[in-house]
Amino acid sequence: MDVEQYAHWVLAPPRPELALRPRESYFVCATPRSGSWFLCGLLASTGVAGRPHEWFWRDTRTSLERDWNVSDDADYVEHVLAAGTTPNGVFGAKVMFGSLPPLEPFPSPRFVWMRRRDRQAQAASFARAVQTGHWHHWDPRLRGEPAQRPDMVAALHEEIEQLEGGWEGWFDEHGVHPLEVVYEELADDPVGNTTRVLSFLGLSTDVEPRPLTVKMDREQCRHG
């Protein structure tokens, strides 16, 4: 799969065959503009780490329920389990705080916590995306160039802190010890850090991860 094919898949995952069932699963737990799509593309490129997508984000779910002609919760989860699982039986998903589904259908779940060290840059990227509608390289730029909005950046910085605190609280409450991945480190060494995630998941590291998202410059930081 190349960058163009990956973008097409993200925008329109095909209706899956339901025969494929996972034996283990993982969730990339993120906040907006933390680099989670960058990591998910790297993981998807290996062919052994599931097909992580925002399966449970409201807009994605609404679109897929229509495209796949499903509306029942259980039926949707069944389709997602098949769509997000690679032939070796590994399911992957990407979730923002507040969109994590009930975990009962997901076998042996593990958690990867995608974080960004420079929260100010993350908030500025968040503000640009909100203003332009351009969240990912596959999105059209809808609203022109963003204005300088220090008030918006400050508010989104606070929102990011609250979401990070939400994840930290959830992990503590449920006794979960996630693998933390830092965006800046991932950007500097995509292969090494993807291999670290594969090792954490107990998967083969005899693969060659490659980026499937377009890497913007560090100032813009538009990995979503």
N, CA and C of each residue as an Amber inpcrd file, in Angstrom:
protein
   672
   0.8380000  -1.1880000   0.0000000   0.0000000   0.0000000   0.0000000
   0.8830000   1.2530000   0.0000000   0.5870000   2.1950000  -0.9050000
   1.3560000   3.4300000  -0.9260000   0.5410000   4.5580000  -0.2800000
   1.0990000   5.7770000  -0.2970000   0.4620000   6.9020000   0.3800000
  -0.9180000   7.1860000  -0.2020000  -1.0330000   7.1710000  -1.5190000
  -2.3200000   7.4540000  -2.1630000  -3.3530000   6.3760000  -1.8450000
  -2.9390000   5.1220000  -1.8890000  -3.8640000   4.0220000  -1.5760000
  -4.3080000   4.0820000  -0.1190000  -3.3740000   4.4410000   0.7670000
  -3.7260000   4.5450000   2.1840000  -4.7460000   5.6580000   2.4060000
  -4.5490000   6.8050000   1.7650000  -5.5110000   7.9020000   1.8910000
  -6.8850000   7.4780000   1.4080000  -6.9280000   6.7490000   0.2970000
  -8.2200000   6.2620000  -0.2220000  -8.8730000   5.3090000   0.7730000
  -8.0630000   4.4330000   1.3770000  -8.6170000   3.4960000   2.3580000
  -9.1450000   4.2260000   3.5880000  -8.3980000   5.2080000   4.0850000
  -8.8430000   5.9640000   5.2550000 -10.1730000   6.6380000   4.9810000
 -10.3180000   7.2240000   3.8070000 -11.5360000   7.9590000   3.4750000
 -12.7180000   7.0380000   3.1980000 -12.4480000   5.8190000   2.7190000
 -13.5480000   4.9200000   2.3520000 -13.1610000   3.4670000   2.5610000
 -13.0570000   3.0210000   3.8270000 -12.7500000   1.6050000   4.0630000
 -13.8460000   0.7310000   3.4470000 -13.4780000  -0.2630000   2.6470000
 -14.5050000  -1.1070000   2.0290000 -15.2220000  -1.9670000   3.0600000
 -16.4540000  -2.3130000   2.7420000 -17.2200000  -3.2180000   3.6200000
 -16.4720000  -4.5460000   3.7130000 -16.1770000  -4.9950000   4.9330000
 -15.3410000  -6.1900000   5.0780000 -16.1460000  -7.4800000   5.0000000
 -15.4230000  -8.5550000   4.6970000 -15.9660000  -9.8880000   4.9070000
 -15.9430000 -10.1610000   6.4040000 -16.9550000 -10.8420000   6.9040000
 -17.0630000 -11.0220000   8.3530000 -16.3460000 -12.2640000   8.8680000
 -15.6470000 -12.9820000   7.9950000 -14.9920000 -14.2200000   8.4260000
 -13.7750000 -13.9490000   9.2990000 -13.1650000 -12.7790000   9.1410000
 -11.9240000 -12.4830000   9.8610000 -12.2220000 -12.0210000  11.2820000
 -11.6310000 -12.7210000  12.2560000 -11.8300000 -12.3770000  13.6620000
 -10.4780000 -12.2100000  14.3490000 -10.3510000 -11.1950000  15.2050000
  -9.0550000 -10.9860000  15.8670000  -8.8380000 -11.9470000  17.0340000
  -7.5550000 -12.1940000  17.3130000  -7.1740000 -12.9530000  18.5030000
  -6.5920000 -12.0280000  19.5630000  -6.2060000 -10.8120000  19.1370000
  -5.7280000  -9.7990000  20.0660000  -5.9800000  -8.4220000  19.4560000
  -5.9240000  -7.4040000  20.3050000  -6.2960000  -6.0740000  19.8350000
  -5.4840000  -5.0060000  20.5580000  -5.4470000  -3.8280000  19.9580000
  -4.7910000  -2.7040000  20.6150000  -5.4700000  -1.4060000  20.1860000
  -5.2900000  -0.3900000  21.0310000  -5.8610000   0.9290000  20.7870000
  -4.7570000   1.9740000  20.8890000  -4.6600000   2.8240000  19.8800000
  -3.7860000   3.9970000  19.9400000  -4.6190000   5.1170000  20.5720000
  -4.2640000   5.4960000  21.7830000  -5.0220000   6.4730000  22.5620000
  -4.3610000   7.8420000  22.3650000  -5.1420000   8.8130000  21.9070000
  -4.5330000  10.0500000  21.4500000  -5.3460000  11.2700000  21.8430000
  -4.7680000  12.4370000  21.5290000  -5.4500000  13.7230000  21.5910000
  -5.2680000  14.3730000  20.2250000  -6.0930000  15.3630000  19.8740000
  -5.9840000  15.9680000  18.5450000  -4.5990000  16.5620000  18.2790000
  -4.0800000  16.3050000  17.0900000  -2.8000000  16.8290000  16.6110000
  -1.5980000  16.2830000  17.3740000  -1.7280000  15.0700000  17.8730000
  -0.6250000  14.4430000  18.6130000   0.2640000  13.5780000  17.7290000
  -0.1200000  13.3810000  16.4650000   0.6620000  12.5360000  15.5690000
   0.1400000  11.1230000  15.4490000  -1.1030000  10.9000000  15.8660000
  -1.6250000   9.5340000  15.9090000  -1.8250000   8.9230000  14.5210000
  -2.2150000   9.7300000  13.5250000  -2.3490000   9.1640000  12.1810000
  -0.9760000   8.7960000  11.6070000   0.0370000   9.5660000  11.9460000
   1.3950000   9.2320000  11.5230000   1.7740000   7.8450000  12.0370000
   1.5380000   7.6020000  13.3260000   1.8410000   6.2940000  13.9080000
   0.9680000   5.2100000  13.2970000  -0.3190000   5.4760000  13.1230000
  -1.2200000   4.4530000  12.5810000  -0.8280000   4.0630000  11.1560000
  -0.3940000   5.0410000  10.3660000   0.0660000   4.7060000   9.0240000
   1.3000000   3.8250000   9.0430000   2.2280000   4.1350000   9.9220000
   3.4250000   3.3080000  10.0590000   3.0650000   1.8820000  10.4690000
   2.1640000   1.7510000  11.4300000   1.7540000   0.4190000  11.8780000
   1.0220000  -0.3350000  10.7700000   0.1300000   0.3640000  10.0610000
  -0.6100000  -0.2860000   8.9760000   0.3280000  -0.7610000   7.8700000
   1.4120000  -0.0340000   7.6410000   2.3360000  -0.3840000   6.5590000
   3.0240000  -1.7220000   6.7770000   3.0730000  -2.1930000   8.0250000
   3.7780000  -3.4450000   8.3250000   2.9970000  -4.6680000   7.8770000
   1.6840000  -4.5460000   7.7910000   0.8490000  -5.6890000   7.4190000
   0.6120000  -6.6810000   8.5350000   1.1640000  -6.4080000   9.7420000
   1.0180000  -7.3550000  10.8490000   0.3790000  -6.7200000  12.0810000
   0.0870000  -5.4170000  12.0140000  -0.3750000  -4.6970000  13.2080000
  -1.7940000  -4.1590000  13.0500000  -2.6590000  -4.9650000  12.4660000
  -4.0290000  -4.5270000  12.2890000  -4.1290000  -3.3750000  11.3050000
  -5.3460000  -2.8200000  11.2310000  -5.6030000  -1.6730000  10.3600000
  -6.2290000  -0.5680000  11.2210000  -5.4020000   0.1220000  12.0060000
  -5.9660000   1.1100000  12.9310000  -6.6080000   2.2870000  12.2050000
  -7.7880000   2.6180000  12.6550000  -8.5850000   3.7080000  12.0830000
  -9.4140000   4.2850000  13.2190000 -10.0010000   5.4500000  12.9840000
 -10.8960000   6.0550000  13.9750000 -12.2810000   5.4260000  13.8780000
 -12.3440000   4.1190000  14.0810000 -13.5830000   3.3780000  13.8770000
 -14.7280000   3.8920000  14.7380000 -14.4190000   4.4720000  15.8830000
 -15.4700000   4.8530000  16.8260000 -15.6380000   6.3670000  16.9720000
 -14.9650000   7.1270000  16.1250000 -15.2100000   8.5670000  16.0850000
 -16.5580000   8.8100000  15.4210000 -17.3390000   9.7440000  15.9430000
 -18.7370000   9.8890000  15.5180000 -18.8880000  10.0800000  14.0050000
 -18.0460000  10.9240000  13.3980000 -18.1770000  11.1710000  11.9600000
 -17.8260000   9.9310000  11.1560000 -16.7890000   9.2240000  11.5670000
 -16.4020000   7.9930000  10.8810000 -17.5040000   6.9580000  10.9880000
 -18.0370000   6.8080000  12.1800000 -19.0840000   5.8030000  12.3700000
 -20.3170000   6.1170000  11.5300000 -20.7380000   7.3670000  11.5320000
 -21.9060000   7.7500000  10.7290000 -21.6920000   7.4250000   9.2560000
 -20.4980000   7.7460000   8.7530000 -20.1860000   7.4820000   7.3490000
 -20.1540000   5.9920000   7.0460000 -19.5300000   5.2040000   7.9140000
 -19.4010000   3.7770000   7.6540000 -20.7200000   3.0410000   7.8280000
 -21.5240000   3.4560000   8.7680000 -22.8340000   2.8260000   8.9010000
 -23.6410000   2.9950000   7.6180000 -23.5080000   4.1670000   7.0060000
 -24.2120000   4.4050000   5.7400000 -23.5890000   3.5740000   4.6120000
 -22.2550000   3.6200000   4.4940000 -21.5890000   2.9310000   3.3860000
 -21.6930000   1.4170000   3.5010000 -21.6510000   0.9140000   4.7380000
 -21.7210000  -0.5310000   4.9460000 -23.1460000  -1.0400000   5.1430000
 -24.0950000  -0.1140000   5.2080000 -25.5070000  -0.4690000   5.3960000
 -25.7250000  -1.2530000   6.6920000 -25.1730000  -0.7080000   7.7800000
 -25.3850000  -1.2850000   9.1040000 -25.8350000  -0.1710000  10.0450000
 -26.6460000  -0.5190000  11.0180000 -27.1010000   0.4840000  11.9840000
 -27.1090000  -0.0470000  13.4120000 -27.2240000  -1.3460000  13.5770000
 -27.2280000  -1.9560000  14.8920000 -25.8120000  -1.8930000  15.4920000
 -25.7160000  -1.5720000  16.7870000 -24.4150000  -1.4450000  17.4320000
 -23.5770000  -2.7070000  17.3060000 -24.1940000  -3.8420000  17.6110000
 -23.4470000  -5.1030000  17.5710000 -22.9830000  -5.4200000  16.1530000
 -23.8290000  -5.1370000  15.1700000 -23.4690000  -5.3970000  13.7760000
 -22.3200000  -4.4860000  13.3420000 -22.3590000  -3.2430000  13.7940000
 -21.2700000  -2.3230000  13.4460000 -19.9450000  -2.7950000  14.0350000
 -19.9530000  -3.2130000  15.2860000 -18.7270000  -3.7000000  15.9180000
 -18.1950000  -4.9310000  15.1880000 -19.0850000  -5.8280000  14.7700000
 -18.6540000  -7.0060000  14.0340000 -17.9380000  -6.6160000  12.7410000
 -18.5010000  -5.6400000  12.0420000 -17.8740000  -5.1860000  10.8080000
 -16.5310000  -4.5080000  11.0930000 -16.4720000  -3.7090000  12.1440000
 -15.2280000  -3.0360000  12.5040000 -14.1470000  -4.0500000  12.8710000
 -14.5210000  -5.0680000  13.6210000 -13.5370000  -6.0930000  13.9970000
 -12.9280000  -6.7380000  12.7560000 -13.7480000  -6.9770000  11.7530000
 -13.2330000  -7.5780000  10.5220000 -12.4090000  -6.5820000   9.7150000
 -12.8800000  -5.3380000   9.6270000 -12.1880000  -4.3300000   8.8170000
 -10.8440000  -3.9380000   9.4070000 -10.7290000  -3.9630000  10.7330000
  -9.5130000  -3.5060000  11.3920000  -8.5220000  -4.5900000  11.7250000
  -8.7580000  -5.8090000  11.2370000  -7.9070000  -6.9570000  11.5880000
  -7.0990000  -7.4240000  10.3910000  -5.8170000  -7.6270000  10.5940000
  -4.9500000  -8.1830000   9.5550000  -5.0090000  -9.7130000   9.6050000
  -4.5650000 -10.3890000   8.5260000  -4.7060000 -11.8490000   8.4590000
  -4.0650000 -12.6130000   9.6150000  -3.1270000 -11.9910000  10.3380000
  -2.5230000 -12.6740000  11.4830000  -3.3590000 -12.5450000  12.7550000
  -4.5430000 -11.9310000  12.6550000  -5.4610000 -11.8920000  13.7940000
  -5.2750000 -10.7310000  14.7410000  -4.6790000  -9.6300000  14.2910000
  -4.4570000  -8.4570000  15.1390000  -5.3910000  -7.3310000  14.7050000
  -6.1340000  -6.7990000  15.6720000  -7.0430000  -5.6720000  15.4190000
  -6.4370000  -4.3920000  15.9720000  -6.5760000  -3.2890000  15.2170000
  -6.0920000  -1.9990000  15.6790000  -7.1350000  -0.9160000  15.5240000
  -7.1400000   0.0280000  16.4550000  -8.0300000   1.1890000  16.3790000
  -7.3240000   2.3980000  16.9680000  -7.7570000   3.5600000  16.5430000
  -7.2600000   4.8320000  17.0600000  -8.4280000   5.5240000  17.7420000
  -8.2310000   5.9790000  18.9720000  -9.3340000   6.5730000  19.7240000
  -8.8860000   7.8450000  20.4330000  -9.7750000   8.8340000  20.4260000
  -9.6010000  10.0210000  21.2420000 -10.2750000   9.7760000  22.5930000
  -9.8830000  10.5350000  23.6010000 -10.5010000  10.3510000  24.9040000
 -11.9950000  10.6390000  24.7950000 -12.7920000   9.7280000  25.3650000
 -14.2360000   9.8620000  25.3060000 -14.8740000   9.0140000  24.2240000
 -14.0620000   8.4430000  23.3100000 -14.6390000   7.6260000  22.2350000
 -14.2290000   6.1590000  22.3330000 -13.5880000   5.7740000  23.4270000
 -13.2170000   4.3720000  23.6040000 -14.4790000   3.5360000  23.7860000
 -14.6620000   2.4970000  22.9720000 -15.8730000   1.6770000  23.0840000
 -15.7720000   0.6990000  24.2540000 -16.8930000   0.0590000  24.6220000
 -16.8100000  -1.0430000  25.5900000 -15.8250000  -2.0940000  25.0900000
 -15.0020000  -2.5990000  25.9820000 -13.8770000  -3.4310000  25.5550000
 -14.1970000  -4.9180000  25.4360000 -15.3880000  -5.3250000  25.8610000
 -15.7070000  -6.7600000  25.8810000 -15.4990000  -7.4570000  24.5310000
 -15.8380000  -6.8410000  23.3860000 -15.6660000  -7.5690000  22.1140000
 -14.2220000  -7.6580000  21.6330000 -13.2960000  -6.9730000  22.3120000
 -11.9350000  -6.8570000  21.8050000 -10.9900000  -7.7350000  22.6210000
 -10.4680000  -8.8000000  22.0240000  -9.6510000  -9.7500000  22.7870000
  -8.2960000  -9.1750000  23.1660000  -7.9010000  -9.4660000  24.3940000
  -6.5630000  -9.1170000  24.9000000  -6.1350000  -7.7030000  24.5250000
  -6.9290000  -6.6970000  24.9020000  -6.6020000  -5.3320000  24.4720000
  -5.3390000  -4.7910000  25.1310000  -4.5460000  -4.1040000  24.3320000
  -3.3860000  -3.3710000  24.8240000  -3.5300000  -1.9150000  24.3760000
  -2.7300000  -1.0440000  24.9890000  -2.9330000   0.3810000  24.7810000
  -1.6070000   1.0830000  24.5220000  -1.6130000   1.8990000  23.4870000
  -0.4700000   2.7310000  23.1230000  -0.9060000   4.1850000  23.2910000
  -0.1700000   4.9290000  24.1110000  -0.5390000   6.3110000  24.4280000
   0.3160000   7.2420000  23.5900000  -0.3060000   7.8510000  22.5850000
   0.3950000   8.7720000  21.6910000   0.3540000  10.1680000  22.2770000
   1.5340000  10.7400000  22.5150000   1.6110000  12.0330000  23.1840000
   2.5420000  12.9680000  22.4070000   2.4390000  14.2320000  22.7460000
   3.2930000  15.2300000  22.1090000   3.9470000  16.0720000  23.1920000
   5.2480000  16.1870000  23.1110000   5.9820000  16.8980000  24.1600000
   5.7070000  18.4040000  24.1030000   5.6640000  18.9530000  22.9060000
   5.4680000  20.3910000  22.7300000   3.9700000  20.6740000  22.6230000
   3.3390000  20.8990000  23.7680000   1.8890000  21.1170000  23.7880000
   1.5070000  22.4470000  23.1240000   2.3940000  23.4380000  23.1830000
   2.0920000  24.7170000  22.5420000   2.0030000  24.5390000  21.0250000
   2.9520000  23.7970000  20.4580000   2.9070000  23.5200000  19.0180000
   1.6810000  22.6750000  18.6750000   1.3380000  21.7420000  19.5390000
   0.1470000  20.9260000  19.3220000  -1.1080000  21.7890000  19.2960000
  -1.2180000  22.7170000  20.2400000  -2.3750000  23.5990000  20.2940000
  -2.4310000  24.5040000  19.0730000  -1.2830000  25.0050000  18.6150000
  -1.2520000  25.8530000  17.4260000  -1.6880000  25.0650000  16.1940000
  -1.2410000  23.8060000  16.0850000  -1.6630000  22.9400000  14.9910000
  -3.1650000  22.6670000  15.0630000  -3.6560000  22.4440000  16.2570000
  -5.0900000  22.2230000  16.5090000  -5.8810000  23.4380000  16.0230000
  -5.4210000  24.6360000  16.3640000  -6.1150000  25.8640000  15.9640000
  -6.1290000  26.0250000  14.4470000  -5.0000000  25.7140000  13.7880000
  -4.9590000  25.7950000  12.3270000  -5.9640000  24.8430000  11.6970000
  -6.0060000  23.6150000  12.2260000  -6.9140000  22.6190000  11.6660000
  -8.3760000  23.0220000  11.8580000  -8.7050000  23.5450000  13.0350000
 -10.0770000  23.9790000  13.2970000 -10.4830000  25.0850000  12.3250000
  -9.5750000  26.0150000  12.0770000  -9.9100000  27.1520000  11.2190000
  -9.9840000  26.7840000   9.7370000  -9.1170000  25.8890000   9.2930000
  -9.0420000  25.5810000   7.8690000  -9.8430000  24.3560000   7.4640000
 -10.1490000  23.4780000   8.4270000 -10.7690000  22.2040000   8.0840000
  -9.7890000  21.2110000   7.4930000  -8.5000000  21.5300000   7.5080000
  -7.4750000  20.6690000   6.9180000  -6.7610000  19.9220000   8.0410000
  -7.2900000  18.7240000   8.3690000  -6.7610000  17.9440000   9.4760000
  -5.6810000  16.9610000   9.0390000  -5.7630000  16.4930000   7.7980000
  -4.8550000  15.4650000   7.2940000  -4.4660000  15.8100000   5.8710000
  -3.4340000  15.1670000   5.3670000  -2.9950000  15.5220000   4.0150000
  -4.0410000  15.1540000   2.9610000  -4.9340000  14.2410000   3.2840000
  -5.9660000  13.8560000   2.3190000  -7.1970000  14.7730000   2.3490000
  -7.2220000  15.7130000   3.2570000  -8.3560000  16.6410000   3.3440000
  -8.1710000  17.8280000   2.4060000  -9.2550000  18.3010000   1.7770000
  -9.1520000  19.5580000   1.0370000  -9.0250000  20.7260000   2.0130000
  -8.3140000  21.7630000   1.5820000  -8.2440000  22.9660000   2.4140000
  -9.5250000  23.7510000   2.1640000 -10.3610000  23.8410000   3.1830000
 -11.7130000  24.3530000   2.9920000 -11.8570000  25.8450000   3.2270000
 -11.0870000  26.4180000   4.1310000 -11.4080000  27.7580000   4.5970000
 -10.2460000  28.7420000   4.5040000  -9.3130000  28.5040000   3.6190000
  -8.2260000  29.4560000   3.4460000  -7.2070000  29.4050000   4.5660000
  -6.3540000  30.4180000   4.6050000  -5.2940000  30.4720000   5.5980000
  -5.8500000  30.8750000   6.9650000  -5.3030000  30.2930000   8.0230000
  -5.8100000  30.6120000   9.3650000  -5.3430000  31.9740000   9.8450000
  -6.1280000  32.5850000  10.7060000  -5.7420000  33.8320000  11.3520000
  -4.9100000  33.5330000  12.5910000  -4.1460000  34.5160000  13.0210000
  -3.4220000  34.3970000  14.2820000  -4.4220000  34.5650000  15.4220000
  -4.6390000  33.4990000  16.1850000  -5.6490000  33.5190000  17.2420000
  -5.0440000  33.0170000  18.5450000  -4.2860000  33.8590000  19.2380000
  -3.7010000  33.4220000  20.5100000  -4.7460000  32.9490000  21.5100000
  -5.9450000  33.5650000  21.4800000  -6.9990000  33.1450000  22.4010000
  -7.4590000  31.7240000  22.1070000  -7.5830000  31.3870000  20.8200000
  -7.9820000  30.0260000  20.4350000  -6.8910000  29.0280000  20.8060000
  -5.6430000  29.3790000  20.5390000  -4.5360000  28.4840000  20.8750000
  -4.4980000  28.2110000  22.3730000  -4.7060000  29.2600000  23.1740000
  -4.6960000  29.0870000  24.6310000  -5.8330000  28.1820000  25.0830000
  -7.0270000  28.3680000  24.5040000  -8.1720000  27.5400000  24.8730000
  -7.9540000  26.0850000  24.4730000  -7.3820000  25.8570000  23.2850000
  -7.1430000  24.4900000  22.8300000  -5.9970000  23.8390000  23.5910000
  -5.0340000  24.6430000  24.0210000  -3.9770000  24.1210000  24.8950000
  -4.5900000  23.5720000  26.1800000  -5.5210000  24.3070000  26.7490000
  -6.1990000  23.8560000  27.9710000  -7.0150000  22.5990000  27.6920000
  -7.6630000  22.5470000  26.5300000  -8.4420000  21.3550000  26.1770000
  -7.5370000  20.1350000  26.0570000  -6.3840000  20.3060000  25.4290000
  -5.4350000  19.1930000  25.3100000  -5.0080000  18.7010000  26.6860000
  -4.7100000  19.6360000  27.5950000  -4.3040000  19.2520000  28.9470000
  -5.4090000  18.4470000  29.6370000  -6.6540000  18.8630000  29.4440000
  -7.7760000  18.1470000  30.0510000  -7.9230000  16.7540000  29.4530000
  -7.7570000  16.6360000  28.1490000  -7.8670000  15.3280000  27.5000000
  -6.7310000  14.4090000  27.9270000  -5.5240000  14.9530000  28.0400000
  -4.3950000  14.1590000  28.5310000  -4.6600000  13.6870000  29.9580000
  -5.1970000  14.5890000  30.7690000  -5.5450000  14.1970000  32.1300000
  -6.6230000  13.1340000  32.1600000  -7.5530000  13.2150000  31.2070000
  -8.5940000  12.1900000  31.1180000  -8.0220000  10.8120000  30.8290000
  -7.0950000  10.7530000  29.8700000  -6.4510000   9.4710000  29.5820000
  -5.6660000   8.9570000  30.7780000  -4.9070000   9.8470000  31.4170000
  -4.1140000   9.4230000  32.5690000  -5.0080000   8.8660000  33.6670000
  -6.1270000   9.5340000  33.9050000  -7.0640000   9.0560000  34.9160000
  -7.6780000   7.7190000  34.5500000  -8.0130000   7.5490000  33.2750000
  -8.6130000   6.2770000  32.8410000  -7.6160000   5.1350000  33.0020000
  -6.3760000   5.3590000  32.5930000  -5.3570000   4.3140000  32.7440000
  -5.1810000   3.9480000  34.2170000  -5.1080000   4.9480000  35.0860000
  -4.9380000   4.6870000  36.5160000  -6.1320000   3.9210000  37.0770000
  -7.3220000   4.3510000  36.7090000  -8.5390000   3.7150000  37.2390000
  -8.6390000   2.2550000  36.8410000  -8.1830000   1.9240000  35.6390000
  -8.3320000   0.5540000  35.1290000  -7.0480000  -0.2650000  35.2380000
  -6.0350000   0.2800000  35.8980000  -4.7940000  -0.4670000  36.0790000
  -4.0820000  -0.7850000  34.7850000  -4.2050000   0.1150000  33.8100000
  -3.5940000  -0.0950000  32.4990000  -2.2280000   0.5900000  32.4620000
  -1.2440000  -0.1010000  31.9210000   0.0920000   0.4510000  31.7590000
   0.3840000   0.5570000  30.2610000   0.0360000   1.6810000  29.6530000
   0.2070000   1.8020000  28.2070000   1.6610000   2.0240000  27.8170000
   1.9630000   1.7090000  26.5800000   3.2520000   2.1100000  26.0230000
   3.1260000   3.5500000  25.5570000   3.9940000   4.4230000  26.0490000
   3.9550000   5.8180000  25.6330000   4.8600000   6.0310000  24.4140000
   4.3060000   6.6960000  23.4170000   5.0510000   7.0760000  22.2180000
   4.9880000   8.5870000  22.1040000   6.1370000   9.2200000  21.9800000
   6.2220000  10.6770000  21.9040000   6.3870000  11.0900000  20.4460000
   5.5550000  12.0140000  20.0050000   5.5540000  12.4140000  18.6000000
   6.9370000  12.8580000  18.1250000   7.5780000  13.7190000  18.8860000
   8.8730000  14.2440000  18.4560000   9.8970000  13.1230000  18.2490000
   9.8510000  12.1080000  19.1030000  10.7610000  10.9700000  18.9560000
  10.3640000  10.1170000  17.7520000   9.0600000   9.9550000  17.5450000
   8.5780000   9.1910000  16.3940000   8.9660000   9.8730000  15.0920000
   8.8520000  11.2010000  15.0460000   9.2110000  11.9450000  13.8390000
  10.7000000  11.8180000  13.5320000  11.5280000  11.7850000  14.5710000
  12.9660000  11.6630000  14.3850000  13.3950000  10.2510000  13.9900000
  12.6740000   9.2430000  14.4720000  13.0440000   7.8530000  14.1980000
  11.7720000   7.0170000  14.0180000  11.1250000   7.1460000  12.8650000
   9.8680000   6.4160000  12.6620000  10.0230000   4.9000000  12.7480000
  11.0700000   4.3680000  12.1430000  11.2420000   2.9120000  12.1120000
  11.5310000   2.3760000  13.5050000  12.4620000   3.0070000  14.2190000
  12.8160000   2.5230000  15.5500000  11.6520000   2.5610000  16.5140000
  10.8740000   3.6360000  16.4740000   9.7530000   3.7490000  17.4010000
   8.5840000   2.8560000  17.0140000   8.3770000   2.6430000  15.7100000
   7.3480000   1.6910000  15.2890000   7.7370000   0.2810000  15.7010000
   9.0060000  -0.0480000  15.5770000   9.4920000  -1.3600000  16.0130000
   9.2740000  -1.5410000  17.5090000   9.4480000  -0.4740000  18.2760000
   9.2120000  -0.5440000  19.7230000   7.7430000  -0.8670000  20.0130000
   6.8330000  -0.2840000  19.2380000   5.4090000  -0.5860000  19.4120000
   5.1310000  -2.0430000  19.0510000   5.6980000  -2.5090000  17.9520000
   5.5000000  -3.9030000  17.5490000   5.9880000  -4.8580000  18.6350000
   7.1200000  -4.5560000  19.2370000   7.6450000  -5.4030000  20.3110000
   6.7090000  -5.4050000  21.5010000   6.1860000  -4.2460000  21.8520000
   5.2280000  -4.1390000  22.9580000   3.9950000  -4.9910000  22.6940000
   3.5600000  -5.0400000  21.4390000   2.3760000  -5.8160000  21.0780000
   2.6840000  -7.2950000  20.8790000   3.9470000  -7.6650000  20.9970000
   4.3160000  -9.0660000  20.8170000   4.2700000  -9.5070000  19.3630000
   4.5080000  -8.5780000  18.4310000   4.4210000  -8.8800000  17.0030000
   5.8140000  -8.9510000  16.3830000   5.8670000  -9.5210000  15.2010000
   7.1330000  -9.6400000  14.4980000   7.7090000  -8.2540000  14.1980000
   9.0060000  -8.1230000  14.4110000   9.6950000  -6.8850000  14.0600000
  10.5130000  -7.0550000  12.7760000  10.3340000  -8.1980000  12.1310000
  11.0350000  -8.4630000  10.8760000  10.2270000  -7.8800000   9.7130000
   9.9630000  -6.5960000   9.8090000   9.1690000  -5.8770000   8.8140000
   9.8530000  -4.5300000   8.5670000   9.3840000  -3.8120000   7.5580000
   9.9720000  -2.5150000   7.2220000   8.8830000  -1.4440000   7.2570000
   8.6340000  -0.8210000   8.4190000   7.6130000   0.2230000   8.4970000
   7.9800000   1.4000000   7.5930000   6.9680000   1.9970000   6.9980000
   7.2050000   3.1810000   6.1700000   6.0360000   4.1440000   6.3620000
   6.2810000   5.4220000   6.3120000   5.2010000   6.3980000   6.4910000
   4.1640000   6.3040000   5.3800000   2.9010000   6.3600000   5.7570000
   1.8080000   6.3860000   4.7860000   1.0290000   7.6950000   4.8620000
   1.5180000   8.6230000   5.6840000   0.9660000   9.9720000   5.7000000
   2.0540000  10.9170000   5.2160000   1.6490000  12.0560000   4.6810000
   2.6080000  13.0240000   4.1760000   3.1480000  13.8230000   5.3460000
   4.4420000  13.7680000   5.5440000   5.0730000  14.4470000   6.6630000
   5.3050000  15.9100000   6.3220000   4.6010000  16.8010000   7.0300000
   4.7960000  18.2240000   6.8480000   6.0220000  18.6550000   7.6520000
   6.4440000  19.9210000   7.4650000   7.5940000  20.3930000   8.2100000
   7.2440000  20.5300000   9.6910000   8.2660000  20.5480000  10.5250000
   8.0860000  20.5210000  11.9720000   7.3330000  21.7560000  12.4620000
   7.4340000  22.8940000  11.7270000   6.7260000  24.0760000  12.1600000
   5.2290000  23.9070000  12.0220000   4.8120000  23.2580000  10.9030000
   3.3790000  23.0940000  10.6730000   2.8370000  21.9320000  11.4780000
   3.6080000  20.8330000  11.5690000   3.2300000  19.6870000  12.4060000
   1.7770000  19.2850000  12.1620000   1.4860000  18.7830000  10.9720000
   0.0880000  18.5170000  10.6550000  -0.2450000  17.0270000  10.6820000
   0.5890000  16.2240000  11.2690000   0.1790000  14.8340000  11.4760000
  -0.9480000  14.8380000  12.4940000  -2.0790000  14.1890000  12.1740000
  -3.2290000  14.2480000  13.0740000  -3.2680000  13.1190000  14.0420000
